[in-house]
């Protein structure tokens, strides 16, 4: 009986899946630490390459005026 309870508990825990985010590698750093992996680049960002999970590597646009502030 103990084995049955242990098996049911194990299968229940495995059925729920591991406690990780649904977007694997989302918001991870890419592009030598200057960009982020995203599903879609945000409006002020542009695509610089691909992340390991084939999501775009997005870099925020900047201007000279933003450096002065």
Predicted model as a PDB file, atoms N, CA, C, CB and O in Angstrom, pLDDT in the B-factor column:
MODEL        1                                                                  
ATOM      1  N   UNK A   1       0.825  -1.190   0.000  1.00 81.00           N  
ATOM      2  CA  UNK A   1       0.000   0.000   0.000  1.00 81.00           C  
ATOM      3  C   UNK A   1       0.874   1.261   0.000  1.00 81.00           C  
ATOM      4  CB  UNK A   1      -0.941  -0.006   1.212  1.00 81.00           C  
ATOM      5  O   UNK A   1       0.547   2.250  -0.655  1.00 81.00           O  
ATOM      6  N   UNK A   2       1.985   1.215   0.739  1.00 86.00           N  
ATOM      7  CA  UNK A   2       2.885   2.376   0.785  1.00 86.00           C  
ATOM      8  C   UNK A   2       3.477   2.664  -0.596  1.00 86.00           C  
ATOM      9  CB  UNK A   2       4.017   2.141   1.807  1.00 86.00           C  
ATOM     10  O   UNK A   2       3.638   3.822  -0.983  1.00 86.00           O  
ATOM     11  N   UNK A   3       3.791   1.620  -1.316  1.00 87.00           N  
ATOM     12  CA  UNK A   3       4.374   1.782  -2.641  1.00 87.00           C  
ATOM     13  C   UNK A   3       3.372   2.467  -3.568  1.00 87.00           C  
ATOM     14  CB  UNK A   3       4.804   0.415  -3.221  1.00 87.00           C  
ATOM     15  O   UNK A   3       3.750   3.330  -4.361  1.00 87.00           O  
ATOM     16  N   UNK A   4       2.110   2.091  -3.471  1.00 85.00           N  
ATOM     17  CA  UNK A   4       1.074   2.698  -4.295  1.00 85.00           C  
ATOM     18  C   UNK A   4       0.930   4.189  -3.986  1.00 85.00           C  
ATOM     19  CB  UNK A   4      -0.261   1.982  -4.081  1.00 85.00           C  
ATOM     20  O   UNK A   4       0.831   5.006  -4.902  1.00 85.00           O  
ATOM     21  N   UNK A   5       0.919   4.538  -2.721  1.00 84.00           N  
ATOM     22  CA  UNK A   5       0.824   5.948  -2.323  1.00 84.00           C  
ATOM     23  C   UNK A   5       2.056   6.712  -2.795  1.00 84.00           C  
ATOM     24  CB  UNK A   5       0.668   6.077  -0.786  1.00 84.00           C  
ATOM     25  O   UNK A   5       1.939   7.841  -3.271  1.00 84.00           O  
ATOM     26  N   UNK A   6       3.210   6.120  -2.672  1.00 84.00           N  
ATOM     27  CA  UNK A   6       4.441   6.763  -3.116  1.00 84.00           C  
ATOM     28  C   UNK A   6       4.429   6.980  -4.630  1.00 84.00           C  
ATOM     29  CB  UNK A   6       5.658   5.920  -2.710  1.00 84.00           C  
ATOM     30  O   UNK A   6       4.824   8.043  -5.108  1.00 84.00           O  
ATOM     31  N   UNK A   7       3.981   5.986  -5.374  1.00 82.00           N  
ATOM     32  CA  UNK A   7       3.897   6.127  -6.830  1.00 82.00           C  
ATOM     33  C   UNK A   7       2.886   7.189  -7.236  1.00 82.00           C  
ATOM     34  CB  UNK A   7       3.528   4.794  -7.468  1.00 82.00           C  
ATOM     35  O   UNK A   7       3.161   7.987  -8.132  1.00 82.00           O  
ATOM     36  N   UNK A   8       1.739   7.215  -6.605  1.00 81.00           N  
ATOM     37  CA  UNK A   8       0.727   8.223  -6.926  1.00 81.00           C  
ATOM     38  C   UNK A   8       1.236   9.634  -6.616  1.00 81.00           C  
ATOM     39  CB  UNK A   8      -0.569   7.944  -6.145  1.00 81.00           C  
ATOM     40  O   UNK A   8       1.008  10.561  -7.393  1.00 81.00           O  
ATOM     41  N   UNK A   9       1.911   9.793  -5.503  1.00 80.00           N  
ATOM     42  CA  UNK A   9       2.474  11.088  -5.137  1.00 80.00           C  
ATOM     43  C   UNK A   9       3.541  11.515  -6.135  1.00 80.00           C  
ATOM     44  CB  UNK A   9       3.062  11.038  -3.724  1.00 80.00           C  
ATOM     45  O   UNK A   9       3.586  12.677  -6.539  1.00 80.00           O  
ATOM     46  N   UNK A  10       4.388  10.592  -6.530  1.00 80.00           N  
ATOM     47  CA  UNK A  10       5.441  10.893  -7.500  1.00 80.00           C  
ATOM     48  C   UNK A  10       4.856  11.312  -8.834  1.00 80.00           C  
ATOM     49  CB  UNK A  10       6.353   9.688  -7.690  1.00 80.00           C  
ATOM     50  O   UNK A  10       5.295  12.300  -9.422  1.00 80.00           O  
ATOM     51  N   UNK A  11       3.869  10.570  -9.319  1.00 73.00           N  
ATOM     52  CA  UNK A  11       3.254  10.909 -10.599  1.00 73.00           C  
ATOM     53  C   UNK A  11       2.513  12.238 -10.531  1.00 73.00           C  
ATOM     54  CB  UNK A  11       2.300   9.806 -11.033  1.00 73.00           C  
ATOM     55  O   UNK A  11       2.493  12.987 -11.507  1.00 73.00           O  
ATOM     56  N   UNK A  12       1.908  12.533  -9.395  1.00 72.00           N  
ATOM     57  CA  UNK A  12       1.217  13.812  -9.239  1.00 72.00           C  
ATOM     58  C   UNK A  12       2.205  14.972  -9.299  1.00 72.00           C  
ATOM     59  CB  UNK A  12       0.440  13.846  -7.913  1.00 72.00           C  
ATOM     60  O   UNK A  12       1.929  15.993  -9.929  1.00 72.00           O  
ATOM     61  N   UNK A  13       3.347  14.820  -8.651  1.00 69.00           N  
ATOM     62  CA  UNK A  13       4.365  15.868  -8.688  1.00 69.00           C  
ATOM     63  C   UNK A  13       4.966  16.023 -10.080  1.00 69.00           C  
ATOM     64  CB  UNK A  13       5.466  15.568  -7.681  1.00 69.00           C  
ATOM     65  O   UNK A  13       5.228  17.144 -10.517  1.00 69.00           O  
ATOM     66  N   UNK A  14       5.185  14.928 -10.772  1.00 69.00           N  
ATOM     67  CA  UNK A  14       5.720  14.996 -12.129  1.00 69.00           C  
ATOM     68  C   UNK A  14       4.710  15.569 -13.111  1.00 69.00           C  
ATOM     69  CB  UNK A  14       6.158  13.620 -12.587  1.00 69.00           C  
ATOM     70  O   UNK A  14       5.094  16.226 -14.078  1.00 69.00           O  
ATOM     71  N   UNK A  15       3.435  15.331 -12.878  1.00 64.00           N  
ATOM     72  CA  UNK A  15       2.386  15.841 -13.757  1.00 64.00           C  
ATOM     73  C   UNK A  15       2.324  17.369 -13.702  1.00 64.00           C  
ATOM     74  CB  UNK A  15       1.025  15.239 -13.370  1.00 64.00           C  
ATOM     75  O   UNK A  15       2.044  18.016 -14.712  1.00 64.00           O  
ATOM     76  N   UNK A  16       2.585  17.946 -12.530  1.00 63.00           N  
ATOM     77  CA  UNK A  16       2.541  19.397 -12.373  1.00 63.00           C  
ATOM     78  C   UNK A  16       3.693  20.071 -13.095  1.00 63.00           C  
ATOM     79  CB  UNK A  16       2.566  19.770 -10.902  1.00 63.00           C  
ATOM     80  O   UNK A  16       3.595  21.252 -13.429  1.00 63.00           O  
ATOM     81  N   UNK A  17       4.747  19.381 -13.336  1.00 53.00           N  
ATOM     82  CA  UNK A  17       5.895  19.939 -14.041  1.00 53.00           C  
ATOM     83  C   UNK A  17       6.829  20.649 -13.092  1.00 53.00           C  
ATOM     84  CB  UNK A  17       5.441  20.890 -15.127  1.00 53.00           C  
ATOM     85  O   UNK A  17       6.479  20.918 -11.943  1.00 53.00           O  
ATOM     86  N   UNK A  18       8.017  20.953 -13.574  1.00 52.00           N  
ATOM     87  CA  UNK A  18       8.998  21.628 -12.725  1.00 52.00           C  
ATOM     88  C   UNK A  18       8.593  23.073 -12.463  1.00 52.00           C  
ATOM     89  CB  UNK A  18      10.387  21.579 -13.369  1.00 52.00           C  
ATOM     90  O   UNK A  18       7.916  23.676 -13.296  1.00 52.00           O  
ATOM     91  N   UNK A  19       8.987  23.640 -11.338  1.00 51.00           N  
ATOM     92  CA  UNK A  19       8.611  25.011 -11.003  1.00 51.00           C  
ATOM     93  C   UNK A  19       9.496  26.026 -11.731  1.00 51.00           C  
ATOM     94  CB  UNK A  19       8.699  25.227  -9.490  1.00 51.00           C  
ATOM     95  O   UNK A  19      10.323  26.695 -11.112  1.00 51.00           O  
ATOM     96  N   UNK A  20       9.316  26.132 -13.037  1.00 50.00           N  
ATOM     97  CA  UNK A  20      10.077  27.086 -13.838  1.00 50.00           C  
ATOM     98  C   UNK A  20       9.118  27.973 -14.590  1.00 50.00           C  
ATOM     99  CB  UNK A  20      11.031  26.366 -14.812  1.00 50.00           C  
ATOM    100  O   UNK A  20       7.925  27.680 -14.678  1.00 50.00           O  
ATOM    101  N   UNK A  21       9.631  29.054 -15.132  1.00 48.00           N  
ATOM    102  CA  UNK A  21       8.807  29.964 -15.909  1.00 48.00           C  
ATOM    103  C   UNK A  21       8.393  29.309 -17.215  1.00 48.00           C  
ATOM    104  CB  UNK A  21       9.552  31.276 -16.178  1.00 48.00           C  
ATOM    105  O   UNK A  21       9.096  28.446 -17.741  1.00 48.00           O  
ATOM    106  N   UNK A  22       7.248  29.728 -17.732  1.00 49.00           N  
ATOM    107  CA  UNK A  22       6.780  29.142 -18.976  1.00 49.00           C  
ATOM    108  C   UNK A  22       7.624  29.605 -20.159  1.00 49.00           C  
ATOM    109  CB  UNK A  22       5.319  29.493 -19.205  1.00 49.00           C  
ATOM    110  O   UNK A  22       7.800  28.851 -21.116  1.00 49.00           O  
ATOM    111  N   UNK A  23       8.147  30.823 -20.115  1.00 51.00           N  
ATOM    112  CA  UNK A  23       9.025  31.318 -21.170  1.00 51.00           C  
ATOM    113  C   UNK A  23      10.462  30.968 -20.806  1.00 51.00           C  
ATOM    114  CB  UNK A  23       8.857  32.859 -21.372  1.00 51.00           C  
ATOM    115  O   UNK A  23      11.089  31.649 -19.995  1.00 51.00           O  
ATOM    116  N   UNK A  24      10.976  29.904 -21.410  1.00 54.00           N  
ATOM    117  CA  UNK A  24      12.344  29.527 -21.107  1.00 54.00           C  
ATOM    118  C   UNK A  24      13.287  30.582 -21.645  1.00 54.00           C  
ATOM    119  CB  UNK A  24      12.679  28.148 -21.692  1.00 54.00           C  
ATOM    120  O   UNK A  24      13.154  30.996 -22.797  1.00 54.00           O  
ATOM    121  N   UNK A  25      14.200  31.008 -20.872  1.00 55.00           N  
ATOM    122  CA  UNK A  25      15.210  32.000 -21.219  1.00 55.00           C  
ATOM    123  C   UNK A  25      14.620  33.376 -21.493  1.00 55.00           C  
ATOM    124  CB  UNK A  25      15.984  31.538 -22.420  1.00 55.00           C  
ATOM    125  O   UNK A  25      15.261  34.191 -22.157  1.00 55.00           O  
ATOM    126  N   UNK A  26      13.430  33.655 -21.005  1.00 63.00           N  
ATOM    127  CA  UNK A  26      12.852  34.981 -21.228  1.00 63.00           C  
ATOM    128  C   UNK A  26      13.591  35.995 -20.362  1.00 63.00           C  
ATOM    129  CB  UNK A  26      11.323  34.990 -20.910  1.00 63.00           C  
ATOM    130  O   UNK A  26      13.913  35.713 -19.208  1.00 63.00           O  
ATOM    131  N   UNK A  27      13.850  37.141 -20.903  1.00 71.00           N  
ATOM    132  CA  UNK A  27      14.562  38.229 -20.230  1.00 71.00           C  
ATOM    133  C   UNK A  27      15.962  37.825 -19.780  1.00 71.00           C  
ATOM    134  CB  UNK A  27      13.766  38.701 -19.037  1.00 71.00           C  
ATOM    135  O   UNK A  27      16.476  38.377 -18.806  1.00 71.00           O  
ATOM    136  N   UNK A  28      16.574  36.895 -20.454  1.00 83.00           N  
ATOM    137  CA  UNK A  28      17.964  36.561 -20.166  1.00 83.00           C  
ATOM    138  C   UNK A  28      18.851  37.540 -20.903  1.00 83.00           C  
ATOM    139  CB  UNK A  28      18.295  35.096 -20.571  1.00 83.00           C  
ATOM    140  O   UNK A  28      18.442  38.118 -21.909  1.00 83.00           O  
ATOM    141  N   UNK A  29      20.034  37.725 -20.421  1.00 83.00           N  
ATOM    142  CA  UNK A  29      20.971  38.664 -21.016  1.00 83.00           C  
ATOM    143  C   UNK A  29      21.639  38.011 -22.220  1.00 83.00           C  
ATOM    144  CB  UNK A  29      22.027  39.126 -19.982  1.00 83.00           C  
ATOM    145  O   UNK A  29      22.043  36.849 -22.164  1.00 83.00           O  
ATOM    146  N   UNK A  30      21.752  38.768 -23.307  1.00 85.00           N  
ATOM    147  CA  UNK A  30      22.414  38.291 -24.512  1.00 85.00           C  
ATOM    148  C   UNK A  30      23.211  39.447 -25.092  1.00 85.00           C  
ATOM    149  CB  UNK A  30      21.386  37.730 -25.550  1.00 85.00           C  
ATOM    150  O   UNK A  30      23.203  40.541 -24.528  1.00 85.00           O  
ATOM    151  N   UNK A  31      23.879  39.236 -26.175  1.00 77.00           N  
ATOM    152  CA  UNK A  31      24.608  40.313 -26.850  1.00 77.00           C  
ATOM    153  C   UNK A  31      25.711  40.915 -26.000  1.00 77.00           C  
ATOM    154  CB  UNK A  31      23.655  41.393 -27.256  1.00 77.00           C  
ATOM    155  O   UNK A  31      25.818  42.137 -25.896  1.00 77.00           O  
ATOM    156  N   UNK A  32      26.528  40.076 -25.395  1.00 79.00           N  
ATOM    157  CA  UNK A  32      27.655  40.516 -24.557  1.00 79.00           C  
ATOM    158  C   UNK A  32      27.190  41.362 -23.375  1.00 79.00           C  
ATOM    159  CB  UNK A  32      28.656  41.311 -25.395  1.00 79.00           C  
ATOM    160  O   UNK A  32      27.894  42.281 -22.956  1.00 79.00           O  
ATOM    161  N   UNK A  33      26.013  41.058 -22.839  1.00 78.00           N  
ATOM    162  CA  UNK A  33      25.514  41.729 -21.649  1.00 78.00           C  
ATOM    163  C   UNK A  33      24.813  43.046 -21.909  1.00 78.00           C  
ATOM    164  CB  UNK A  33      26.625  41.960 -20.723  1.00 78.00           C  
ATOM    165  O   UNK A  33      24.508  43.775 -20.965  1.00 78.00           O  
ATOM    166  N   UNK A  34      24.550  43.367 -23.157  1.00 82.00           N  
ATOM    167  CA  UNK A  34      23.912  44.650 -23.459  1.00 82.00           C  
ATOM    168  C   UNK A  34      22.462  44.504 -23.893  1.00 82.00           C  
ATOM    169  CB  UNK A  34      24.683  45.363 -24.534  1.00 82.00           C  
ATOM    170  O   UNK A  34      21.747  45.504 -23.961  1.00 82.00           O  
ATOM    171  N   UNK A  35      22.009  43.299 -24.185  1.00 88.00           N  
ATOM    172  CA  UNK A  35      20.669  43.078 -24.735  1.00 88.00           C  
ATOM    173  C   UNK A  35      19.910  42.065 -23.891  1.00 88.00           C  
ATOM    174  CB  UNK A  35      20.750  42.599 -26.198  1.00 88.00           C  
ATOM    175  O   UNK A  35      20.462  41.465 -22.968  1.00 88.00           O  
ATOM    176  N   UNK A  36      18.628  41.884 -24.224  1.00 88.00           N  
ATOM    177  CA  UNK A  36      17.765  40.931 -23.526  1.00 88.00           C  
ATOM    178  C   UNK A  36      17.061  40.022 -24.525  1.00 88.00           C  
ATOM    179  CB  UNK A  36      16.730  41.671 -22.656  1.00 88.00           C  
ATOM    180  O   UNK A  36      16.695  40.445 -25.622  1.00 88.00           O  
ATOM    181  N   UNK A  37      16.879  38.760 -24.124  1.00 89.00           N  
ATOM    182  CA  UNK A  37      16.090  37.824 -24.929  1.00 89.00           C  
ATOM    183  C   UNK A  37      14.616  38.093 -24.637  1.00 89.00           C  
ATOM    184  CB  UNK A  37      16.472  36.323 -24.616  1.00 89.00           C  
ATOM    185  O   UNK A  37      14.196  38.093 -23.480  1.00 89.00           O  
ATOM    186  N   UNK A  38      13.847  38.319 -25.677  1.00 87.00           N  
ATOM    187  CA  UNK A  38      12.421  38.566 -25.513  1.00 87.00           C  
ATOM    188  C   UNK A  38      11.657  37.824 -26.600  1.00 87.00           C  
ATOM    189  CB  UNK A  38      12.109  40.085 -25.559  1.00 87.00           C  
ATOM    190  O   UNK A  38      12.212  37.470 -27.640  1.00 87.00           O  
ATOM    191  N   UNK A  39      10.387  37.597 -26.343  1.00 87.00           N  
ATOM    192  CA  UNK A  39       9.534  36.970 -27.348  1.00 87.00           C  
ATOM    193  C   UNK A  39       9.342  37.931 -28.522  1.00 87.00           C  
ATOM    194  CB  UNK A  39       8.161  36.566 -26.737  1.00 87.00           C  
ATOM    195  O   UNK A  39       9.434  37.528 -29.682  1.00 87.00           O  
ATOM    196  N   UNK A  40       9.078  39.191 -28.218  1.00 88.00           N  
ATOM    197  CA  UNK A  40       8.977  40.262 -29.207  1.00 88.00           C  
ATOM    198  C   UNK A  40       9.709  41.471 -28.658  1.00 88.00           C  
ATOM    199  CB  UNK A  40       7.485  40.607 -29.539  1.00 88.00           C  
ATOM    200  O   UNK A  40       9.582  41.786 -27.474  1.00 88.00           O  
ATOM    201  N   UNK A  41      10.466  42.147 -29.492  1.00 89.00           N  
ATOM    202  CA  UNK A  41      11.168  43.344 -29.039  1.00 89.00           C  
ATOM    203  C   UNK A  41      10.156  44.442 -28.742  1.00 89.00           C  
ATOM    204  CB  UNK A  41      12.197  43.818 -30.098  1.00 89.00           C  
ATOM    205  O   UNK A  41       9.156  44.587 -29.445  1.00 89.00           O  
ATOM    206  N   UNK A  42      10.425  45.214 -27.694  1.00 88.00           N  
ATOM    207  CA  UNK A  42       9.545  46.326 -27.339  1.00 88.00           C  
ATOM    208  C   UNK A  42       9.733  47.464 -28.325  1.00 88.00           C  
ATOM    209  CB  UNK A  42       9.818  46.810 -25.900  1.00 88.00           C  
ATOM    210  O   UNK A  42      10.638  47.428 -29.159  1.00 88.00           O  
ATOM    211  N   UNK A  43       8.881  48.471 -28.230  1.00 86.00           N  
ATOM    212  CA  UNK A  43       8.894  49.571 -29.187  1.00 86.00           C  
ATOM    213  C   UNK A  43      10.241  50.304 -29.242  1.00 86.00           C  
ATOM    214  CB  UNK A  43       7.800  50.550 -28.844  1.00 86.00           C  
ATOM    215  O   UNK A  43      10.729  50.549 -30.346  1.00 86.00           O  
ATOM    216  N   UNK A  44      10.870  50.667 -28.114  1.00 87.00           N  
ATOM    217  CA  UNK A  44      12.156  51.382 -28.226  1.00 87.00           C  
ATOM    218  C   UNK A  44      13.370  50.470 -28.398  1.00 87.00           C  
ATOM    219  CB  UNK A  44      12.361  52.232 -27.008  1.00 87.00           C  
ATOM    220  O   UNK A  44      14.493  50.897 -28.130  1.00 87.00           O  
ATOM    221  N   UNK A  45      13.173  49.231 -28.835  1.00 89.00           N  
ATOM    222  CA  UNK A  45      14.276  48.284 -28.994  1.00 89.00           C  
ATOM    223  C   UNK A  45      14.357  47.817 -30.442  1.00 89.00           C  
ATOM    224  CB  UNK A  45      14.104  47.076 -28.046  1.00 89.00           C  
ATOM    225  O   UNK A  45      13.390  47.912 -31.197  1.00 89.00           O  
ATOM    226  N   UNK A  46      15.522  47.313 -30.809  1.00 89.00           N  
ATOM    227  CA  UNK A  46      15.666  46.700 -32.123  1.00 89.00           C  
ATOM    228  C   UNK A  46      16.382  45.367 -31.972  1.00 89.00           C  
ATOM    229  CB  UNK A  46      16.437  47.634 -33.093  1.00 89.00           C  
ATOM    230  O   UNK A  46      17.099  45.137 -30.999  1.00 89.00           O  
ATOM    231  N   UNK A  47      16.178  44.507 -32.936  1.00 90.00           N  
ATOM    232  CA  UNK A  47      16.706  43.145 -32.889  1.00 90.00           C  
ATOM    233  C   UNK A  47      18.177  43.139 -33.294  1.00 90.00           C  
ATOM    234  CB  UNK A  47      15.888  42.211 -33.809  1.00 90.00           C  
ATOM    235  O   UNK A  47      18.556  43.709 -34.317  1.00 90.00           O  
ATOM    236  N   UNK A  48      19.004  42.481 -32.470  1.00 89.00           N  
ATOM    237  CA  UNK A  48      20.437  42.410 -32.769  1.00 89.00           C  
ATOM    238  C   UNK A  48      20.894  41.006 -33.130  1.00 89.00           C  
ATOM    239  CB  UNK A  48      21.233  42.906 -31.590  1.00 89.00           C  
ATOM    240  O   UNK A  48      21.997  40.834 -33.649  1.00 89.00           O  
ATOM    241  N   UNK A  49      20.076  40.008 -32.870  1.00 87.00           N  
ATOM    242  CA  UNK A  49      20.452  38.631 -33.166  1.00 87.00           C  
ATOM    243  C   UNK A  49      19.440  37.667 -32.611  1.00 87.00           C  
ATOM    244  CB  UNK A  49      21.824  38.317 -32.610  1.00 87.00           C  
ATOM    245  O   UNK A  49      18.286  38.033 -32.386  1.00 87.00           O  
ATOM    246  N   UNK A  50      19.867  36.412 -32.382  1.00 88.00           N  
ATOM    247  CA  UNK A  50      18.993  35.381 -31.832  1.00 88.00           C  
ATOM    248  C   UNK A  50      19.566  34.837 -30.542  1.00 88.00           C  
ATOM    249  CB  UNK A  50      18.787  34.249 -32.839  1.00 88.00           C  
ATOM    250  O   UNK A  50      20.781  34.733 -30.377  1.00 88.00           O  
ATOM    251  N   UNK A  51      18.677  34.494 -29.636  1.00 86.00           N  
ATOM    252  CA  UNK A  51      19.055  33.850 -28.381  1.00 86.00           C  
ATOM    253  C   UNK A  51      19.082  32.336 -28.587  1.00 86.00           C  
ATOM    254  CB  UNK A  51      18.072  34.239 -27.234  1.00 86.00           C  
ATOM    255  O   UNK A  51      18.626  31.849 -29.622  1.00 86.00           O  
ATOM    256  N   UNK A  52      19.612  31.579 -27.611  1.00 81.00           N  
ATOM    257  CA  UNK A  52      19.656  30.125 -27.750  1.00 81.00           C  
ATOM    258  C   UNK A  52      18.281  29.480 -27.948  1.00 81.00           C  
ATOM    259  CB  UNK A  52      20.310  29.530 -26.541  1.00 81.00           C  
ATOM    260  O   UNK A  52      18.187  28.413 -28.555  1.00 81.00           O  
ATOM    261  N   UNK A  53      17.215  30.110 -27.446  1.00 76.00           N  
ATOM    262  CA  UNK A  53      15.873  29.555 -27.613  1.00 76.00           C  
ATOM    263  C   UNK A  53      15.178  30.123 -28.847  1.00 76.00           C  
ATOM    264  CB  UNK A  53      15.032  29.829 -26.372  1.00 76.00           C  
ATOM    265  O   UNK A  53      13.953  30.047 -28.943  1.00 76.00           O  
ATOM    266  N   UNK A  54      15.914  30.682 -29.775  1.00 82.00           N  
ATOM    267  CA  UNK A  54      15.466  31.259 -31.042  1.00 82.00           C  
ATOM    268  C   UNK A  54      14.610  32.504 -30.886  1.00 82.00           C  
ATOM    269  CB  UNK A  54      14.703  30.240 -31.809  1.00 82.00           C  
ATOM    270  O   UNK A  54      14.006  32.948 -31.862  1.00 82.00           O  
ATOM    271  N   UNK A  55      14.536  33.084 -29.693  1.00 85.00           N  
ATOM    272  CA  UNK A  55      13.866  34.370 -29.508  1.00 85.00           C  
ATOM    273  C   UNK A  55      14.807  35.474 -29.968  1.00 85.00           C  
ATOM    274  CB  UNK A  55      13.442  34.583 -28.018  1.00 85.00           C  
ATOM    275  O   UNK A  55      16.022  35.275 -29.999  1.00 85.00           O  
ATOM    276  N   UNK A  56      14.267  36.629 -30.326  1.00 89.00           N  
ATOM    277  CA  UNK A  56      15.156  37.720 -30.724  1.00 89.00           C  
ATOM    278  C   UNK A  56      15.922  38.289 -29.536  1.00 89.00           C  
ATOM    279  CB  UNK A  56      14.360  38.825 -31.402  1.00 89.00           C  
ATOM    280  O   UNK A  56      15.420  38.316 -28.412  1.00 89.00           O  
ATOM    281  N   UNK A  57      17.123  38.736 -29.797  1.00 91.00           N  
ATOM    282  CA  UNK A  57      17.959  39.415 -28.813  1.00 91.00           C  
ATOM    283  C   UNK A  57      17.730  40.911 -29.053  1.00 91.00           C  
ATOM    284  CB  UNK A  57      19.510  39.006 -28.945  1.00 91.00           C  
ATOM    285  O   UNK A  57      18.101  41.425 -30.108  1.00 91.00           O  
ATOM    286  N   UNK A  58      17.129  41.614 -28.096  1.00 91.00           N  
ATOM    287  CA  UNK A  58      16.672  42.989 -28.291  1.00 91.00           C  
ATOM    288  C   UNK A  58      17.557  43.986 -27.542  1.00 91.00           C  
ATOM    289  CB  UNK A  58      15.220  43.133 -27.831  1.00 91.00           C  
ATOM    290  O   UNK A  58      17.846  43.811 -26.358  1.00 91.00           O  
ATOM    291  N   UNK A  59      17.979  45.025 -28.245  1.00 90.00           N  
ATOM    292  CA  UNK A  59      18.830  46.072 -27.684  1.00 90.00           C  
ATOM    293  C   UNK A  59      18.057  47.377 -27.675  1.00 90.00           C  
ATOM    294  CB  UNK A  59      20.152  46.219 -28.487  1.00 90.00           C  
ATOM    295  O   UNK A  59      17.429  47.744 -28.667  1.00 90.00           O  
ATOM    296  N   UNK A  60      18.107  48.078 -26.542  1.00 86.00           N  
ATOM    297  CA  UNK A  60      17.392  49.339 -26.417  1.00 86.00           C  
ATOM    298  C   UNK A  60      18.082  50.415 -27.248  1.00 86.00           C  
ATOM    299  CB  UNK A  60      17.302  49.769 -24.941  1.00 86.00           C  
ATOM    300  O   UNK A  60      19.306  50.548 -27.220  1.00 86.00           O  
ATOM    301  N   UNK A  61      17.276  51.187 -27.993  1.00 82.00           N  
ATOM    302  CA  UNK A  61      17.826  52.292 -28.776  1.00 82.00           C  
ATOM    303  C   UNK A  61      18.240  53.405 -27.827  1.00 82.00           C  
ATOM    304  CB  UNK A  61      16.795  52.812 -29.824  1.00 82.00           C  
ATOM    305  O   UNK A  61      17.615  53.612 -26.787  1.00 82.00           O  
ATOM    306  N   UNK A  62      19.292  54.116 -28.190  1.00 77.00           N  
ATOM    307  CA  UNK A  62      19.733  55.225 -27.368  1.00 77.00           C  
ATOM    308  C   UNK A  62      20.152  56.364 -28.261  1.00 77.00           C  
ATOM    309  CB  UNK A  62      20.880  54.809 -26.439  1.00 77.00           C  
ATOM    310  O   UNK A  62      20.466  56.180 -29.437  1.00 77.00           O  
ATOM    311  N   UNK A  63      20.152  57.551 -27.675  1.00 70.00           N  
ATOM    312  CA  UNK A  63      20.558  58.751 -28.379  1.00 70.00           C  
ATOM    313  C   UNK A  63      21.637  59.436 -27.541  1.00 70.00           C  
ATOM    314  CB  UNK A  63      19.339  59.703 -28.640  1.00 70.00           C  
ATOM    315  O   UNK A  63      21.846  59.098 -26.376  1.00 70.00           O  
ATOM    316  N   UNK A  64      22.307  60.391 -28.148  1.00 64.00           N  
ATOM    317  CA  UNK A  64      23.342  61.131 -27.433  1.00 64.00           C  
ATOM    318  C   UNK A  64      22.715  61.939 -26.304  1.00 64.00           C  
ATOM    319  CB  UNK A  64      24.118  62.056 -28.396  1.00 64.00           C  
ATOM    320  O   UNK A  64      23.335  62.110 -25.254  1.00 64.00           O  
ATOM    321  N   UNK A  65      21.498  62.438 -26.498  1.00 65.00           N  
ATOM    322  CA  UNK A  65      20.827  63.227 -25.464  1.00 65.00           C  
ATOM    323  C   UNK A  65      20.553  62.404 -24.215  1.00 65.00           C  
ATOM    324  CB  UNK A  65      19.522  63.797 -26.000  1.00 65.00           C  
ATOM    325  O   UNK A  65      20.567  62.948 -23.111  1.00 65.00           O  
ATOM    326  N   UNK A  66      20.308  61.120 -24.358  1.00 57.00           N  
ATOM    327  CA  UNK A  66      20.028  60.285 -23.194  1.00 57.00           C  
ATOM    328  C   UNK A  66      21.296  60.060 -22.364  1.00 57.00           C  
ATOM    329  CB  UNK A  66      19.434  58.935 -23.636  1.00 57.00           C  
ATOM    330  O   UNK A  66      21.200  59.733 -21.181  1.00 57.00           O  
ATOM    331  N   UNK A  67      22.475  60.227 -22.956  1.00 60.00           N  
ATOM    332  CA  UNK A  67      23.726  60.061 -22.214  1.00 60.00           C  
ATOM    333  C   UNK A  67      24.036  61.302 -21.376  1.00 60.00           C  
ATOM    334  CB  UNK A  67      24.887  59.773 -23.181  1.00 60.00           C  
ATOM    335  O   UNK A  67      24.722  61.195 -20.360  1.00 60.00           O  
ATOM    336  N   UNK A  68      23.553  62.454 -21.774  1.00 63.00           N  
ATOM    337  CA  UNK A  68      23.868  63.698 -21.077  1.00 63.00           C  
ATOM    338  C   UNK A  68      23.084  63.790 -19.765  1.00 63.00           C  
ATOM    339  CB  UNK A  68      23.557  64.915 -21.976  1.00 63.00           C  
ATOM    340  O   UNK A  68      23.587  64.362 -18.797  1.00 63.00           O  
ATOM    341  N   UNK A  69      21.904  63.258 -19.709  1.00 57.00           N  
ATOM    342  CA  UNK A  69      21.055  63.383 -18.512  1.00 57.00           C  
ATOM    343  C   UNK A  69      21.654  62.720 -17.371  1.00 57.00           C  
ATOM    344  CB  UNK A  69      19.704  62.830 -18.734  1.00 57.00           C  
ATOM    345  O   UNK A  69      21.078  62.724 -16.283  1.00 57.00           O  
TER     346      UNK A  69                                                      
ENDMDL                                                                          
END                                                                             
